[in-house]
């Protein structure tokens, strides 16, 4: 699935993406400033998170209560090795059965479950964004 959108369409785009997402582990790829956290905020609202969501850039992971589950939001940008991910217990989060949204997943690629969805965000020359949703294989 591929959608090109302007930032003011982000709520509708998040709804369309959520309709197509098939797992609870969602991997977010894209350059710095492309809007990964912005789209995560909208997806979090859809699953019932009511508190303010912020990027876990320095804490690496933030936890939020959703309607019927938890949401773990990871930002792996500052991880220098997969061992650092093990040190924070990433396998427990990934095996929890709760939603796990991961920014910069390429930094822990070998640890990611095969049953996850991938959203690649691209900033276009005109300021619009393109979201490409694919299952991770």
C-alpha positions in Angstrom: 0.0 0.0 0.0 1.3 3.4 -0.9 -0.2 6.8 0.1 1.0 10.3 -0.7 -0.4 12.9 1.6 0.1 16.4 3.1 0.7 16.7 6.8 -2.9 18.0 7.4 -4.2 14.7 6.1 -2.2 12.7 8.7 -5.3 11.5 10.7 -7.0 10.1 7.6 -3.8 8.5 6.4 -3.2 6.8 9.8 -6.7 5.4 9.7 -6.1 3.9 6.2 -2.7 2.5 7.3 -4.3 0.9 10.5 -6.9 -0.8 8.3 -4.1 -2.6 6.4 -1.7 -3.3 9.3 -1.7 -7.0 10.1 0.6 -7.2 13.2 1.2 -5.5 16.5 4.9 -4.8 15.6 5.2 -1.9 13.3 8.6 -0.7 12.0 9.0 2.9 10.9 11.7 3.8 8.4 12.6 7.2 7.1 15.0 10.1 7.3 15.2 12.4 10.3 12.3 14.9 10.3 10.1 13.0 7.9 7.3 12.5 10.4 7.7 9.1 11.9 6.7 10.3 15.4 3.9 12.3 14.0 2.3 9.3 12.3 2.9 7.2 15.4 1.0 9.7 17.5 -2.0 9.3 15.1 -1.8 5.5 15.1 -1.6 5.5 18.9 -4.8 7.5 19.1 -6.5 4.9 16.9 -5.6 2.1 19.3 -6.8 4.2 22.2 -3.9 6.0 23.7 -5.2 9.2 25.3 -2.1 10.6 26.9 0.4 12.8 25.1 2.9 10.8 23.1 6.5 12.0 22.7 9.5 10.6 21.0 11.6 8.3 23.3 14.8 9.6 21.7 16.8 9.6 25.0 14.8 7.0 27.0 14.8 4.6 24.0 11.3 3.3 25.0 8.1 4.8 26.3 5.1 2.9 27.5 1.5 4.0 27.0 -1.8 2.5 28.1 -4.2 1.9 25.2 -7.9 0.8 25.4 -7.2 -2.9 25.7 -3.4 -3.2 25.7 -0.2 -1.4 26.0 1.9 0.4 23.4 5.6 0.3 23.5 7.2 3.1 21.4 10.9 2.6 20.7 13.4 5.0 19.1 16.5 3.0 18.3 18.4 5.9 16.7 20.9 6.1 19.6 21.5 2.4 19.9 25.0 1.5 18.9 24.6 -2.3 18.9 22.0 -5.0 19.2 23.5 -5.8 22.6 22.2 -2.5 23.9 18.7 -3.5 22.8 19.1 -6.8 24.6 20.3 -4.8 27.7 16.9 -3.0 27.8 15.0 -6.2 27.4 13.7 -5.7 23.9 12.9 -9.4 23.5 10.4 -9.1 26.4 8.7 -6.2 24.7 8.6 -7.9 21.3 7.1 -11.0 22.8 4.6 -9.3 25.0 1.6 -9.4 22.6 1.2 -5.6 22.9 1.7 -3.0 20.2 5.3 -2.2 19.6 6.1 0.7 17.3 9.8 1.0 16.5 11.6 4.0 14.9 15.0 3.4 13.4 14.6 -0.4 13.4 17.5 -0.8 11.0 19.7 -0.5 14.1 18.4 -3.8 15.5 17.4 -5.5 12.2 18.5 -9.0 13.3 16.3 -8.9 16.4 13.0 -8.0 14.7 10.2 -10.5 14.4 9.2 -11.6 10.9 5.5 -11.0 11.6 5.8 -7.2 11.6 4.7 -4.5 9.3 7.0 -1.9 7.8 6.1 1.7 7.1 8.6 3.7 5.0 8.1 7.4 5.1 9.5 9.6 2.3 9.6 13.4 2.2 8.7 14.6 -1.3 10.1 17.7 -3.0 6.8 19.5 -2.7 6.6 18.9 1.1 4.1 16.0 0.9 5.0 12.6 2.3 4.6 9.2 0.9 3.9 6.2 3.2 4.7 2.8 1.9 3.3 -0.1 4.0 4.7 -3.6 3.5 4.9 -6.7 5.6 8.4 -7.5 6.8 9.6 -10.8 5.3 
